[in-house]
Amino acid sequence: MKLLHRIGYYLGGFSIGLILLAFIFNGKKTSCNYSPSARVKNDLLQKKIQIDSIVLENNPNISVEKVKDWINSGNVNFSKSETKRDSCRLYHIDLFEKKNQYIRIENCLKTIHLVEIKTP
């Protein structure tokens, strides 16, 4: 078999496979989160967000949408997080690449709780 025929068969099968994959994954919420930080953020954003009353008393302008934005834009700091807890894991998320701004979120089975916030 000639080289051009082999390349043609390969490209034909490859393109049919790509078309099938496009139909299979079309409309589904699939994502490729390979880094641990991206997987934690994805898990946090899929759950219902609850803000503790103590945090609301100190910061009345906090909303659920603002917390979602902070989770998306922040970086999960695993050295300050408590990931070995049995019940609800506690994650420390640094905000806006500044060391003095962070939020601490408790990740339970079906909900997440904003436990602490420090912004200037």
N, CA, C and O atoms as a printed pandas DataFrame, in Angstrom:
     atom_number atom_name residue_name chain_id  residue_number  x_coord  y_coord  z_coord
0              1         N          MET        A               1    0.848   -1.170    0.000
1              2        CA          MET        A               1    0.000    0.000    0.000
2              3         C          MET        A               1    0.893    1.232    0.000
3              4         O          MET        A               1    1.871    1.307    0.745
4              5         N          LYS        A               2    0.554    2.168   -0.820
5              6        CA          LYS        A               2    1.360    3.384   -0.951
6              7         C          LYS        A               2    1.189    4.277    0.284
7              8         O          LYS        A               2    0.185    4.207    0.992
8              9         N          LEU        A               3    2.177    5.095    0.510
9             10        CA          LEU        A               3    2.180    6.001    1.654
10            11         C          LEU        A               3    1.005    6.981    1.600
11            12         O          LEU        A               3    0.395    7.275    2.627
12            13         N          LEU        A               4    0.693    7.478    0.420
13            14        CA          LEU        A               4   -0.434    8.413    0.298
14            15         C          LEU        A               4   -1.762    7.750    0.657
15            16         O          LEU        A               4   -2.630    8.399    1.242
16            17         N          HIS        A               5   -1.936    6.485    0.322
17            18        CA          HIS        A               5   -3.155    5.776    0.680
18            19         C          HIS        A               5   -3.241    5.601    2.203
19            20         O          HIS        A               5   -4.316    5.750    2.785
20            21         N          ARG        A               6   -2.129    5.291    2.835
21            22        CA          ARG        A               6   -2.108    5.142    4.287
22            23         C          ARG        A               6   -2.468    6.456    4.980
23            24         O          ARG        A               6   -3.267    6.475    5.917
24            25         N          ILE        A               7   -1.881    7.537    4.516
25            26        CA          ILE        A               7   -2.170    8.852    5.104
26            27         C          ILE        A               7   -3.631    9.214    4.880
27            28         O          ILE        A               7   -4.271    9.771    5.772
28            29         N          GLY        A               8   -4.158    8.911    3.726
29            30        CA          GLY        A               8   -5.567    9.202    3.432
30            31         C          GLY        A               8   -6.504    8.417    4.331
31            32         O          GLY        A               8   -7.458    8.978    4.870
32            33         N          TYR        A               9   -6.245    7.113    4.503
33            34        CA          TYR        A               9   -7.082    6.303    5.391
34            35         C          TYR        A               9   -6.989    6.794    6.839
35            36         O          TYR        A               9   -7.992    6.859    7.551
36            37         N          TYR        A              10   -5.780    7.135    7.256
37            38        CA          TYR        A              10   -5.595    7.627    8.619
38            39         C          TYR        A              10   -6.380    8.921    8.838
39            40         O          TYR        A              10   -7.118    9.040    9.816
40            41         N          LEU        A              11   -6.222    9.889    7.934
41            42        CA          LEU        A              11   -6.914   11.166    8.083
42            43         C          LEU        A              11   -8.425   11.002    7.976
43            44         O          LEU        A              11   -9.169   11.703    8.663
44            45         N          GLY        A              12   -8.888   10.094    7.132
45            46        CA          GLY        A              12  -10.328    9.838    7.018
46            47         C          GLY        A              12  -10.896    9.276    8.313
47            48         O          GLY        A              12  -11.937    9.739    8.779
48            49         N          GLY        A              13  -10.237    8.295    8.898
49            50        CA          GLY        A              13  -10.696    7.719   10.159
50            51         C          GLY        A              13  -10.592    8.704   11.315
51            52         O          GLY        A              13  -11.463    8.749   12.183
52            53         N          PHE        A              14   -9.534    9.482   11.321
53            54        CA          PHE        A              14   -9.340   10.482   12.367
54            55         C          PHE        A              14  -10.434   11.546   12.318
55            56         O          PHE        A              14  -10.953   11.954   13.357
56            57         N          SER        A              15  -10.783   11.993   11.113
57            58        CA          SER        A              15  -11.822   13.023   10.989
58            59         C          SER        A              15  -13.192   12.467   11.367
59            60         O          SER        A              15  -13.991   13.174   11.982
60            61         N          ILE        A              16  -13.481   11.211   11.012
61            62        CA          ILE        A              16  -14.753   10.602   11.416
62            63         C          ILE        A              16  -14.819   10.490   12.945
63            64         O          ILE        A              16  -15.873   10.725   13.536
64            65         N          GLY        A              17  -13.720   10.139   13.575
65            66        CA          GLY        A              17  -13.671   10.066   15.038
66            67         C          GLY        A              17  -13.895   11.414   15.692
67            68         O          GLY        A              17  -14.594   11.507   16.701
68            69         N          LEU        A              18  -13.306   12.466   15.126
69            70        CA          LEU        A              18  -13.513   13.804   15.676
70            71         C          LEU        A              18  -14.972   14.240   15.550
71            72         O          LEU        A              18  -15.516   14.867   16.459
72            73         N          ILE        A              19  -15.595   13.911   14.437
73            74        CA          ILE        A              19  -17.007   14.266   14.244
74            75         C          ILE        A              19  -17.878   13.513   15.247
75            76         O          ILE        A              19  -18.803   14.093   15.817
76            77         N          LEU        A              20  -17.596   12.237   15.467
77            78        CA          LEU        A              20  -18.359   11.462   16.453
78            79         C          LEU        A              20  -18.185   12.029   17.863
79            80         O          LEU        A              20  -19.149   12.122   18.623
80            81         N          LEU        A              21  -16.964   12.403   18.205
81            82        CA          LEU        A              21  -16.734   13.001   19.516
82            83         C          LEU        A              21  -17.461   14.330   19.671
83            84         O          LEU        A              21  -17.971   14.640   20.747
84            85         N          ALA        A              22  -17.509   15.114   18.603
85            86        CA          ALA        A              22  -18.223   16.390   18.658
86            87         C          ALA        A              22  -19.709   16.163   18.913
87            88         O          ALA        A              22  -20.323   16.923   19.662
88            89         N          PHE        A              23  -20.299   15.134   18.307
89            90        CA          PHE        A              23  -21.713   14.848   18.548
90            91         C          PHE        A              23  -21.951   14.291   19.950
91            92         O          PHE        A              23  -22.965   14.603   20.576
92            93         N          ILE        A              24  -21.046   13.487   20.437
93            94        CA          ILE        A              24  -21.220   12.888   21.764
94            95         C          ILE        A              24  -21.125   13.945   22.862
95            96         O          ILE        A              24  -21.961   13.968   23.766
96            97         N          PHE        A              25  -20.120   14.821   22.799
97            98        CA          PHE        A              25  -19.899   15.801   23.863
98            99         C          PHE        A              25  -20.596   17.122   23.617
99           100         O          PHE        A              25  -20.417   18.049   24.406
100          101         N          ASN        A              26  -21.375   17.252   22.572
101          102        CA          ASN        A              26  -22.077   18.493   22.285
102          103         C          ASN        A              26  -23.187   18.711   23.317
103          104         O          ASN        A              26  -24.043   17.846   23.503
104          105         N          GLY        A              27  -23.170   19.867   23.987
105          106        CA          GLY        A              27  -24.208   20.198   24.947
106          107         C          GLY        A              27  -23.979   19.667   26.342
107          108         O          GLY        A              27  -24.720   20.033   27.254
108          109         N          LYS        A              28  -22.997   18.828   26.549
109          110        CA          LYS        A              28  -22.724   18.310   27.887
110          111         C          LYS        A              28  -21.743   19.231   28.592
111          112         O          LYS        A              28  -20.913   19.885   27.961
112          113         N          LYS        A              29  -21.853   19.267   29.887
113          114        CA          LYS        A              29  -20.941   20.096   30.668
114          115         C          LYS        A              29  -19.696   19.275   31.004
115          116         O          LYS        A              29  -19.521   18.840   32.142
116          117         N          THR        A              30  -18.855   19.071   30.033
117          118        CA          THR        A              30  -17.624   18.321   30.256
118          119         C          THR        A              30  -16.472   19.301   30.383
119          120         O          THR        A              30  -16.454   20.347   29.734
120          121         N          SER        A              31  -15.530   18.957   31.210
121          122        CA          SER        A              31  -14.357   19.793   31.378
122          123         C          SER        A              31  -13.161   18.902   31.681
123          124         O          SER        A              31  -13.308   17.778   32.161
124          125         N          CYS        A              32  -12.006   19.413   31.399
125          126        CA          CYS        A              32  -10.763   18.688   31.655
126          127         C          CYS        A              32   -9.985   19.447   32.721
127          128         O          CYS        A              32   -9.151   20.294   32.403
128          129         N          ASN        A              33  -10.254   19.149   33.957
129          130        CA          ASN        A              33   -9.580   19.793   35.067
130          131         C          ASN        A              33   -8.477   18.874   35.560
131          132         O          ASN        A              33   -8.734   17.906   36.276
132          133         N          TYR        A              34   -7.264   19.178   35.177
133          134        CA          TYR        A              34   -6.150   18.309   35.525
134          135         C          TYR        A              34   -5.435   18.744   36.794
135          136         O          TYR        A              34   -4.912   17.904   37.525
136          137         N          SER        A              35   -5.404   20.036   37.065
137          138        CA          SER        A              35   -4.675   20.484   38.249
138          139         C          SER        A              35   -5.564   20.350   39.485
139          140         O          SER        A              35   -6.786   20.454   39.380
140          141         N          PRO        A              36   -4.967   20.122   40.641
141          142        CA          PRO        A              36   -5.764   19.994   41.864
142          143         C          PRO        A              36   -6.564   21.260   42.182
143          144         O          PRO        A              36   -7.696   21.175   42.658
144          145         N          SER        A              37   -5.988   22.419   41.925
145          146        CA          SER        A              37   -6.680   23.667   42.191
146          147         C          SER        A              37   -7.930   23.802   41.320
147          148         O          SER        A              37   -8.975   24.237   41.802
148          149         N          ALA        A              38   -7.830   23.438   40.059
149          150        CA          ALA        A              38   -8.982   23.523   39.153
150          151         C          ALA        A              38  -10.072   22.530   39.553
151          152         O          ALA        A              38  -11.258   22.842   39.443
152          153         N          ARG        A              39   -9.694   21.358   40.009
153          154        CA          ARG        A              39  -10.701   20.378   40.440
154          155         C          ARG        A              39  -11.435   20.848   41.690
155          156         O          ARG        A              39  -12.645   20.658   41.804
156          157         N          VAL        A              40  -10.713   21.460   42.629
157          158        CA          VAL        A              40  -11.342   21.970   43.850
158          159         C          VAL        A              40  -12.294   23.114   43.507
159          160         O          VAL        A              40  -13.413   23.159   44.019
160          161         N          LYS        A              41  -11.866   24.031   42.654
161          162        CA          LYS        A              41  -12.722   25.151   42.252
162          163         C          LYS        A              41  -13.981   24.653   41.562
163          164         O          LYS        A              41  -15.073   25.152   41.834
164          165         N          ASN        A              42  -13.844   23.678   40.675
165          166        CA          ASN        A              42  -15.000   23.124   39.974
166          167         C          ASN        A              42  -15.966   22.476   40.958
167          168         O          ASN        A              42  -17.180   22.634   40.830
168          169         N          ASP        A              43  -15.441   21.753   41.935
169          170        CA          ASP        A              43  -16.281   21.113   42.939
170          171         C          ASP        A              43  -17.001   22.159   43.789
171          172         O          ASP        A              43  -18.181   21.994   44.101
172          173         N          LEU        A              44  -16.307   23.227   44.163
173          174        CA          LEU        A              44  -16.916   24.266   44.988
174          175         C          LEU        A              44  -18.021   25.010   44.242
175          176         O          LEU        A              44  -19.051   25.346   44.827
176          177         N          LEU        A              45  -17.809   25.264   42.962
177          178        CA          LEU        A              45  -18.785   26.034   42.198
178          179         C          LEU        A              45  -20.040   25.243   41.857
179          180         O          LEU        A              45  -21.051   25.841   41.486
180          181         N          GLN        A              46  -20.009   23.939   41.968
181          182        CA          GLN        A              46  -21.178   23.132   41.663
182          183         C          GLN        A              46  -22.114   22.979   42.855
183          184         O          GLN        A              46  -23.220   22.461   42.700
184          185         N          LYS        A              47  -21.702   23.414   44.028
185          186        CA          LYS        A              47  -22.502   23.241   45.240
186          187         C          LYS        A              47  -23.181   24.545   45.637
187          188         O          LYS        A              47  -22.799   25.627   45.192
188          189         N          LYS        A              48  -24.199   24.416   46.487
189          190        CA          LYS        A              48  -24.927   25.569   46.995
190          191         C          LYS        A              48  -24.058   26.308   48.007
191          192         O          LYS        A              48  -23.444   25.691   48.877
192          193         N          ILE        A              49  -24.010   27.637   47.887
193          194        CA          ILE        A              49  -23.157   28.462   48.738
194          195         C          ILE        A              49  -23.984   29.053   49.869
195          196         O          ILE        A              49  -25.038   29.645   49.638
196          197         N          GLN        A              50  -23.498   28.886   51.092
197          198        CA          GLN        A              50  -24.122   29.483   52.271
198          199         C          GLN        A              50  -23.089   30.361   52.959
199          200         O          GLN        A              50  -21.936   29.966   53.135
200          201         N          ILE        A              51  -23.516   31.552   53.346
201          202        CA          ILE        A              51  -22.620   32.494   54.010
202          203         C          ILE        A              51  -22.997   32.536   55.479
203          204         O          ILE        A              51  -24.159   32.761   55.817
204          205         N          ASP        A              52  -22.025   32.321   56.355
205          206        CA          ASP        A              52  -22.280   32.313   57.794
206          207         C          ASP        A              52  -22.751   33.681   58.269
207          208         O          ASP        A              52  -22.395   34.708   57.692
208          209         N          SER        A              53  -23.552   33.680   59.323
209          210        CA          SER        A              53  -24.135   34.924   59.825
210          211         C          SER        A              53  -23.070   35.868   60.392
211          212         O          SER        A              53  -23.215   37.087   60.305
212          213         N          ILE        A              54  -22.023   35.320   60.961
213          214        CA          ILE        A              54  -20.949   36.163   61.507
214          215         C          ILE        A              54  -20.250   36.927   60.387
215          216         O          ILE        A              54  -19.908   38.099   60.544
216          217         N          VAL        A              55  -20.044   36.259   59.268
217          218        CA          VAL        A              55  -19.411   36.912   58.120
218          219         C          VAL        A              55  -20.330   37.988   57.555
219          220         O          VAL        A              55  -19.858   39.056   57.168
220          221         N          LEU        A              56  -21.640   37.723   57.502
221          222        CA          LEU        A              56  -22.596   38.715   56.995
222          223         C          LEU        A              56  -22.708   39.928   57.901
223          224         O          LEU        A              56  -22.919   41.041   57.420
224          225         N          GLU        A              57  -22.569   39.729   59.219
225          226        CA          GLU        A              57  -22.617   40.861   60.139
226          227         C          GLU        A              57  -21.442   41.802   59.912
227          228         O          GLU        A              57  -21.606   43.022   59.931
228          229         N          ASN        A              58  -20.274   41.244   59.702
229          230        CA          ASN        A              58  -19.081   42.063   59.510
230          231         C          ASN        A              58  -18.998   42.649   58.109
231          232         O          ASN        A              58  -18.450   43.736   57.924
232          233         N          ASN        A              59  -19.543   41.933   57.109
233          234        CA          ASN        A              59  -19.482   42.369   55.711
234          235         C          ASN        A              59  -20.872   42.223   55.079
235          236         O          ASN        A              59  -21.142   41.209   54.435
236          237         N          PRO        A              60  -21.748   43.202   55.248
237          238        CA          PRO        A              60  -23.121   43.040   54.745
238          239         C          PRO        A              60  -23.255   43.107   53.228
239          240         O          PRO        A              60  -24.308   42.759   52.692
240          241         N          ASN        A              61  -22.218   43.544   52.527
241          242        CA          ASN        A              61  -22.313   43.682   51.067
242          243         C          ASN        A              61  -21.878   42.425   50.311
243          244         O          ASN        A              61  -21.736   42.469   49.089
244          245         N          ILE        A              62  -21.667   41.328   50.998
245          246        CA          ILE        A              62  -21.243   40.079   50.352
246          247         C          ILE        A              62  -22.463   39.369   49.785
247          248         O          ILE        A              62  -23.496   39.259   50.445
248          249         N          SER        A              63  -22.328   38.888   48.549
249          250        CA          SER        A              63  -23.399   38.115   47.924
250          251         C          SER        A              63  -22.830   36.789   47.430
251          252         O          SER        A              63  -21.617   36.584   47.402
252          253         N          VAL        A              64  -23.733   35.901   47.045
253          254        CA          VAL        A              64  -23.327   34.591   46.538
254          255         C          VAL        A              64  -22.555   34.747   45.231
255          256         O          VAL        A              64  -21.586   34.027   44.992
256          257         N          GLU        A              65  -22.980   35.682   44.388
257          258        CA          GLU        A              65  -22.287   35.915   43.112
258          259         C          GLU        A              65  -20.863   36.410   43.333
259          260         O          GLU        A              65  -19.949   36.029   42.600
260          261         N          LYS        A              66  -20.673   37.257   44.339
261          262        CA          LYS        A              66  -19.336   37.760   44.641
262          263         C          LYS        A              66  -18.434   36.623   45.118
263          264         O          LYS        A              66  -17.254   36.578   44.771
264          265         N          VAL        A              67  -18.986   35.705   45.914
265          266        CA          VAL        A              67  -18.219   34.555   46.393
266          267         C          VAL        A              67  -17.827   33.669   45.210
267          268         O          VAL        A              67  -16.701   33.176   45.160
268          269         N          LYS        A              68  -18.738   33.461   44.263
269          270        CA          LYS        A              68  -18.415   32.674   43.068
270          271         C          LYS        A              68  -17.301   33.325   42.258
271          272         O          LYS        A              68  -16.414   32.637   41.753
272          273         N          ASP        A              69  -17.345   34.649   42.132
273          274        CA          ASP        A              69  -16.272   35.354   41.421
274          275         C          ASP        A              69  -14.937   35.195   42.130
275          276         O          ASP        A              69  -13.902   35.019   41.487
276          277         N          TRP        A              70  -14.961   35.258   43.462
277          278        CA          TRP        A              70  -13.728   35.083   44.232
278          279         C          TRP        A              70  -13.161   33.685   44.057
279          280         O          TRP        A              70  -11.947   33.516   43.946
280          281         N          ILE        A              71  -14.027   32.687   44.032
281          282        CA          ILE        A              71  -13.557   31.312   43.848
282          283         C          ILE        A              71  -12.940   31.157   42.458
283          284         O          ILE        A              71  -11.889   30.532   42.314
284          285         N          ASN        A              72  -13.586   31.721   41.435
285          286        CA          ASN        A              72  -13.065   31.630   40.064
286          287         C          ASN        A              72  -11.724   32.328   39.913
287          288         O          ASN        A              72  -10.818   31.800   39.269
288          289         N          SER        A              73  -11.591   33.504   40.499
289          290        CA          SER        A              73  -10.372   34.285   40.277
290          291         C          SER        A              73   -9.263   33.979   41.280
291          292         O          SER        A              73   -8.108   34.331   41.039
292          293         N          GLY        A              74   -9.586   33.335   42.393
293          294        CA          GLY        A              74   -8.592   33.070   43.429
294          295         C          GLY        A              74   -7.758   31.836   43.173
295          296         O          GLY        A              74   -8.017   31.063   42.251
296          297         N          ASN        A              75   -6.757   31.671   44.004
297          298        CA          ASN        A              75   -5.866   30.513   43.941
298          299         C          ASN        A              75   -6.001   29.717   45.239
299          300         O          ASN        A              75   -5.906   30.285   46.327
300          301         N          VAL        A              76   -6.218   28.428   45.132
301          302        CA          VAL        A              76   -6.347   27.580   46.310
302          303         C          VAL        A              76   -4.960   27.354   46.900
303          304         O          VAL        A              76   -4.054   26.883   46.213
304          305         N          ASN        A              77   -4.804   27.688   48.159
305          306        CA          ASN        A              77   -3.533   27.517   48.861
306          307         C          ASN        A              77   -3.652   26.256   49.706
307          308         O          ASN        A              77   -4.243   26.280   50.785
308          309         N          PHE        A              78   -3.089   25.154   49.214
309          310        CA          PHE        A              78   -3.232   23.871   49.897
310          311         C          PHE        A              78   -2.397   23.783   51.169
311          312         O          PHE        A              78   -2.708   22.985   52.053
312          313         N          SER        A              79   -1.342   24.589   51.280
313          314        CA          SER        A              79   -0.531   24.533   52.495
314          315         C          SER        A              79   -1.275   25.132   53.693
315          316         O          SER        A              79   -0.999   24.757   54.832
316          317         N          LYS        A              80   -2.204   26.048   53.457
317          318        CA          LYS        A              80   -2.989   26.634   54.536
318          319         C          LYS        A              80   -4.377   25.999   54.664
319          320         O          LYS        A              80   -5.131   26.347   55.572
320          321         N          SER        A              81   -4.714   25.086   53.777
321          322        CA          SER        A              81   -6.016   24.409   53.809
322          323         C          SER        A              81   -5.939   23.168   54.693
323          324         O          SER        A              81   -4.862   22.626   54.942
324          325         N          GLU        A              82   -7.099   22.734   55.157
325          326        CA          GLU        A              82   -7.190   21.519   55.965
326          327         C          GLU        A              82   -7.957   20.474   55.155
327          328         O          GLU        A              82   -9.181   20.376   55.247
328          329         N          THR        A              83   -7.222   19.697   54.363
329          330        CA          THR        A              83   -7.846   18.731   53.459
330          331         C          THR        A              83   -7.971   17.341   54.066
331          332         O          THR        A              83   -8.574   16.462   53.452
332          333         N          LYS        A              84   -7.432   17.123   55.228
333          334        CA          LYS        A              84   -7.463   15.793   55.853
334          335         C          LYS        A              84   -8.619   15.634   56.838
335          336         O          LYS        A              84   -8.712   14.602   57.502
336          337         N          ARG        A              85   -9.487   16.614   56.949
337          338        CA          ARG        A              85  -10.607   16.542   57.885
338          339         C          ARG        A              85  -11.602   15.478   57.445
339          340         O          ARG        A              85  -11.731   15.201   56.252
340          341         N          ASP        A              86  -12.300   14.885   58.393
341          342        CA          ASP        A              86  -13.262   13.830   58.083
342          343         C          ASP        A              86  -14.567   14.379   57.536
343          344         O          ASP        A              86  -15.064   13.891   56.521
344          345         N          SER        A              87  -15.132   15.386   58.191
345          346        CA          SER        A              87  -16.476   15.825   57.811
346          347         C          SER        A              87  -16.443   16.826   56.658
347          348         O          SER        A              87  -16.783   16.474   55.529
348          349         N          CYS        A              88  -16.055   18.018   56.915
349          350        CA          CYS        A              88  -16.039   19.074   55.898
350          351         C          CYS        A              88  -14.624   19.627   55.777
351          352         O          CYS        A              88  -14.032   20.069   56.762
352          353         N          ARG        A              89  -14.099   19.598   54.580
353          354        CA          ARG        A              89  -12.743   20.098   54.364
354          355         C          ARG        A              89  -12.748   21.618   54.297
355          356         O          ARG        A              89  -13.705   22.224   53.815
356          357         N          LEU        A              90  -11.682   22.224   54.779
357          358        CA          LEU        A              90  -11.564   23.675   54.832
358          359         C          LEU        A              90  -10.503   24.111   53.820
359          360         O          LEU        A              90   -9.356   23.669   53.886
360          361         N          TYR        A              91  -10.891   24.976   52.886
361          362        CA          TYR        A              91   -9.980   25.444   51.843
362          363         C          TYR        A              91   -9.698   26.930   52.027
363          364         O          TYR        A              91  -10.595   27.726   52.306
364          365         N          HIS        A              92   -8.440   27.273   51.862
365          366        CA          HIS        A              92   -7.951   28.650   51.950
366          367         C          HIS        A              92   -7.720   29.132   50.522
367          368         O          HIS        A              92   -6.904   28.562   49.799
368          369         N          ILE        A              93   -8.434   30.178   50.114
369          370        CA          ILE        A              93   -8.318   30.693   48.752
370          371         C          ILE        A              93   -7.760   32.104   48.824
371          372         O          ILE        A              93   -8.384   32.997   49.397
372          373         N          ASP        A              94   -6.570   32.305   48.234
373          374        CA          ASP        A              94   -5.955   33.625   48.163
374          375         C          ASP        A              94   -6.608   34.409   47.029
375          376         O          ASP        A              94   -6.841   33.873   45.946
376          377         N          LEU        A              95   -6.901   35.678   47.286
377          378        CA          LEU        A              95   -7.591   36.516   46.311
378          379         C          LEU        A              95   -6.638   37.510   45.662
379          380         O          LEU        A              95   -5.768   38.074   46.326
380          381         N          PHE        A              96   -6.802   37.713   44.394
381          382        CA          PHE        A              96   -6.171   38.797   43.649
382          383         C          PHE        A              96   -4.656   38.855   43.788
383          384         O          PHE        A              96   -4.070   39.933   43.686
384          385         N          GLU        A              97   -4.022   37.735   44.015
385          386        CA          GLU        A              97   -2.575   37.597   44.105
386          387         C          GLU        A              97   -1.950   38.472   45.194
387          388         O          GLU        A              97   -0.776   38.832   45.101
388          389         N          LYS        A              98   -2.712   38.808   46.204
389          390        CA          LYS        A              98   -2.165   39.546   47.343
390          391         C          LYS        A              98   -2.206   38.639   48.555
391          392         O          LYS        A              98   -3.178   37.909   48.753
392          393         N          LYS        A              99   -1.170   38.676   49.359
393          394        CA          LYS        A              99   -1.052   37.762   50.495
394          395         C          LYS        A              99   -2.055   38.091   51.607
395          396         O          LYS        A              99   -2.413   37.203   52.381
396          397         N          ASN        A             100   -2.513   39.332   51.703
397          398        CA          ASN        A             100   -3.350   39.702   52.834
398          399         C          ASN        A             100   -4.845   39.612   52.545
399          400         O          ASN        A             100   -5.647   39.975   53.405
400          401         N          GLN        A             101   -5.246   39.141   51.369
401          402        CA          GLN        A             101   -6.654   38.974   51.049
402          403         C          GLN        A             101   -6.937   37.498   50.808
403          404         O          GLN        A             101   -6.294   36.861   49.974
404          405         N          TYR        A             102   -7.903   36.963   51.544
405          406        CA          TYR        A             102   -8.229   35.546   51.382
406          407         C          TYR        A             102   -9.648   35.273   51.856
407          408         O          TYR        A             102  -10.254   36.085   52.554
408          409         N          ILE        A             103  -10.163   34.120   51.464
409          410        CA          ILE        A             103  -11.404   33.596   52.020
410          411         C          ILE        A             103  -11.146   32.156   52.434
411          412         O          ILE        A             103  -10.291   31.474   51.868
412          413         N          ARG        A             104  -11.895   31.710   53.424
413          414        CA          ARG        A             104  -11.814   30.314   53.872
414          415         C          ARG        A             104  -13.195   29.710   53.701
415          416         O          ARG        A             104  -14.190   30.234   54.203
416          417         N          ILE        A             105  -13.237   28.600   52.984
417          418        CA          ILE        A             105  -14.494   27.954   52.638
418          419         C          ILE        A             105  -14.487   26.531   53.163
419          420         O          ILE        A             105  -13.516   25.794   52.992
420          421         N          GLU        A             106  -15.583   26.156   53.804
421          422        CA          GLU        A             106  -15.765   24.804   54.309
422          423         C          GLU        A             106  -16.572   24.015   53.288
423          424         O          GLU        A             106  -17.712   24.373   52.989
424          425         N          ASN        A             107  -15.994   22.950   52.752
425          426        CA          ASN        A             107  -16.603   22.152   51.692
426          427         C          ASN        A             107  -17.238   20.905   52.293
427          428         O          ASN        A             107  -16.537   19.977   52.697
428          429         N          CYS        A             108  -18.570   20.887   52.351
429          430        CA          CYS        A             108  -19.306   19.726   52.856
430          431         C          CYS        A             108  -19.860   18.930   51.674
431          432         O          CYS        A             108  -19.538   19.236   50.526
432          433         N          LEU        A             109  -20.675   17.929   51.933
433          434        CA          LEU        A             109  -21.160   17.046   50.869
434          435         C          LEU        A             109  -22.002   17.766   49.826
435          436         O          LEU        A             109  -21.766   17.608   48.629
436          437         N          LYS        A             110  -22.985   18.559   50.263
437          438        CA          LYS        A             110  -23.893   19.195   49.308
438          439         C          LYS        A             110  -23.820   20.707   49.303
439          440         O          LYS        A             110  -24.344   21.343   48.389
440          441         N          THR        A             111  -23.182   21.296   50.300
441          442        CA          THR        A             111  -23.093   22.755   50.391
442          443         C          THR        A             111  -21.675   23.171   50.734
443          444         O          THR        A             111  -20.859   22.365   51.181
444          445         N          ILE        A             112  -21.401   24.456   50.510
445          446        CA          ILE        A             112  -20.157   25.052   50.980
446          447         C          ILE        A             112  -20.523   26.238   51.859
447          448         O          ILE        A             112  -21.539   26.896   51.634
448          449         N          HIS        A             113  -19.693   26.509   52.859
449          450        CA          HIS        A             113  -19.947   27.586   53.816
450          451         C          HIS        A             113  -18.771   28.547   53.778
451          452         O          HIS        A             113  -17.619   28.139   53.924
452          453         N          LEU        A             114  -19.068   29.825   53.583
453          454        CA          LEU        A             114  -18.046   30.858   53.681
454          455         C          LEU        A             114  -17.830   31.128   55.161
455          456         O          LEU        A             114  -18.691   31.703   55.826
456          457         N          VAL        A             115  -16.684   30.713   55.673
457          458        CA          VAL        A             115  -16.407   30.776   57.104
458          459         C          VAL        A             115  -15.695   32.043   57.494
459          460         O          VAL        A             115  -16.002   32.639   58.527
460          461         N          GLU        A             116  -14.740   32.466   56.676
461          462        CA          GLU        A             116  -13.926   33.627   57.036
462          463         C          GLU        A             116  -13.559   34.385   55.769
463          464         O          GLU        A             116  -13.368   33.799   54.703
464          465         N          ILE        A             117  -13.466   35.684   55.911
465          466        CA          ILE        A             117  -13.060   36.529   54.791
466          467         C          ILE        A             117  -12.154   37.620   55.332
467          468         O          ILE        A             117  -12.404   38.185   56.396
468          469         N          LYS        A             118  -11.099   37.907   54.583
469          470        CA          LYS        A             118  -10.219   39.006   54.959
470          471         C          LYS        A             118   -9.912   39.805   53.704
471          472         O          LYS        A             118   -9.154   39.375   52.834
472          473         N          THR        A             119  -10.513   40.964   53.637
473          474        CA          THR        A             119  -10.231   41.915   52.551
474          475         C          THR        A             119   -9.996   43.266   53.197
475          476         O          THR        A             119  -10.555   43.559   54.254
476          477         N          PRO        A             120   -9.171   44.092   52.566
477          478        CA          PRO        A             120   -8.901   45.409   53.192
478          479         C          PRO        A             120  -10.080   46.351   53.092
479          480         O          PRO        A             120  -10.007   47.484   53.567
